[in-house]
């Protein structure tokens, strides 16, 4: 019984690691699309093409993201904003956005 529990826990951990790896691939694709947008102006179209492709759908699924059209639109919007993923995921950026939202609420 103990071996079964250990094996299940190990498999779960391995699955979580794989999901994180594929999530990193999605973040890298977003960064590449943002770079393309700044250089060529076609970033949102590039990420949409990738997300709708067979490989893109496979990577999104392995990352735990349902590859539907709503997700594609969200990825495109993220690329249009032009904020790199490392900055968008940082605590400082989160605090800045929260402070801006609070000041907007107070002004309204």
Secondary structure, 3 states (H helix, E strand, C coil): CHHHHHHHHHHHHHHHHHHHHHHHHHHHHHHHHHHHHHHCCCHHHHHHHHHHCHHHHHHHHHCCCCCCHHHHHHHHHHHHHCCCHHHHCCHHHHHHHHHHHHHHHHHC
